[in-house]
Amino acid sequence: MGPHISLADGIDVVVDSVRQLTPDVAEIRVTDPSGAPLPPWQPGSHIEVGLPSGITRQYSLCGSGSDERSYTIGVLRQ
């Protein structure tokens, strides 16, 4: 498991996997460290990710909303 990050609603998650989709875009999958299901979401939903630097970023959720064990986001390299 990767680093722990916090979502703005107080949920702590860990980076489960990172897949480089293009040179500038990575797909990041996060899960609850205990394996518990994450709150359900629908297309168009976003999460706010609190980074260790103190910066908060907002990302659109992508993938299957039926996967209760993980959230997937696409992150653009800046």
N, C-alpha and C positions, 0 to 999 in steps of 0.2 A: 504494500500500500504506500501511496505517496504522502505528500504533506497534508496536514489538516488545514482546512479553510472554514470560515464561518459565513453563513448566509445571513442576510440582513434580518431575517425573522428569528434569529437565534439558533438555527439548526447548524450543528457542526457536521461537516462531511470530510471525507478524505478523497484525494485524487486516486481513482482506481486504474485509469488507463489514459494514455495520451497517444493519439494517432495523428501523424502529420499528413494532412490532406493535400496541401499545396505548399510551396516554399514559404507562404505567408499565412496560412490558416491551419490551425491545429484543432482537432476534435478532442475535447476533454470530457471524460466520464467521471462523475463523482458519486459516492455512495455513503450511507451512514456507516460509521466505523463499527457499530454493533450488528450490522446487517438488517436493521429494522427498516420497514418500508418508509419511503419519503412521502410527503403530502402529494395528492393527485394534482395534475396540471392539465391544461387544455392548450390547443394551438394558439399562439399569440402570447403565451405566458412568458414572464421574465423572472430571473432571479438576480438579486444583488449579492455580489461576492465581496467580502471584506478581505483585503490582501494584507499580508504581514506588514507592509509599509504604511498601513493606515488608510490607504486609498480604497474607496468602494467603487466597483464597476458593475454595470448592469448588462446582463447577457440574455438573449432569447434562448428559451429551451427548444431543443430540436430532437428528433427521433420519435420513438413510440411512447405515447402517453400511457400505454398499458403496462409499461415496465415500472413497477412500484419500487424497485430496489435501487434505481439510479436516475440521475439527471445527466443529460448530455448537452454541452454547449459548444459552439464554434468560436474560436478566439483568433482574432486578426493580430498578427505581429505588428507592433508600432515602433 
